[in-house]
């Protein structure tokens, strides 16, 4: 590997960060909004909105939508903290529904925690 070739771990992290994490989190949040009851829907709905905005920011340049007013703000927030702040915030908000008694389908929480741990593992691997 030469000096200018990026690490495969870094490439994997960027791919997961841009094209996997928010899509999976948004899908889990949508399922929780549909099947959840009561207050358990609120954190899932907020996480779904954040995930939708981040997904929009990821695909806007490919769809030539980067001239829309909210794109620059969303992209700036998405890039903050090396790109790890927004996924952690969205995941923390979604994790609130983990402790609420009205939630249904506990497998959603298991998939969320496994995905979050994998994301954090990739992020830590890029730091070494």
N, C-alpha and C positions, 0 to 999 in steps of 0.2 A: 504494500500500500504506500503510495507516495504522499507527500506533504499536503497536497490539495484534495485528496480523496476523503470524503466524509466517512465517518464510522458507520457501519451497518446498523449499530444500535441507535445512533442518532437519527438515521433515516427512518428506522422503524418507529421511533418515538414521534417524529414529525408526522408520519403517516397516520399513526393512531390518534394523535392529538387533533389533526385536521379532518380526518375522514372516517373515524371509527367511534371515538369516545362519545361525542355529542349525539351522534345518530343512535347509538345503543341506549344512552341515557334518556334521550327523548322518547324512544320506543317504550322503554320501561315506565317512564313517567306517563305516557299516554295510556298504557295498560292500567296503571294505578288510578288514573283519573276516571277511566271507564268503569272499572270493577270496584274501586274503593268506595267507602261510605263515609259520610260526614266530613270531619275535619281532615282526615287523611288525604283528601283530594287536593287541599290547598297547597301544601308543599310540592306535590307532584305537578300541579298546574304551573307553579312558578318555575320549577325546574324544566318543564316542557317549554315555557316561553324563552328561557335562557338558552336552552338547547336549540330551539328553532332559530333564534337570532344568530347563534354561533354557526349553525349550519348554513344559514343564508350568507354570512360573511365569508365562509369557506368557498362557496360555489358562485358568489356574485361576480368575481372577475371572469370566470369561464362563461357566464351568461351575459356578460357585458352590462352588469347592473351596478358597477362600482360608482356610478355617478349619482346614485340615490342618496338622499340626505343622511340617513342613519348608517350607511355603510362605513364611513370613516370612523365614527364613534365606536361602533361595534368592533371593527378591526383593531382599533387602538386598545380597547379593553381586552380583547382576545389575545393580544400580543404582550400584555403587561405581565411582568414577573417571569419572563421567558416562556410565556404561553401556558403556565401551570396554574395561575390564579383563578381564571374563569372556570376551568373544569373542577377545581376544588370547591369553589363557591357553589356552583350548580349541584355538585355531588353532596355537599353538606346540607343544602336546602332540601334535596330529595331525601337525605338520610333522616330528616326530622320525622318523616312518615314511618320510619322504622320503629319508633317508640310509641306511636299513637295506637290506641286499641282498636280503632275502626278499620285498620288496614286489612286487606285480604290478600291471599296468595303470597305466602312468605317466600316462595322461590324467587320472586322479584327482588327481594332484599338480598338474597344469596348471590344472585347474578350481579347485582349492583356492587356488592362488596368485593367479589372476585374481580370484576372489571376495574374497580378503583385500585385494588392492590396491584393488578397487572400494570395499570397506568403509572402508579407511583414507582413500581419496580423499574419500568423503562426510564422514567425520569431520573431515578437515582443512578441507574447504570450510565446515563449520559454525563453524570457529574463526576464519575470516577476516572 
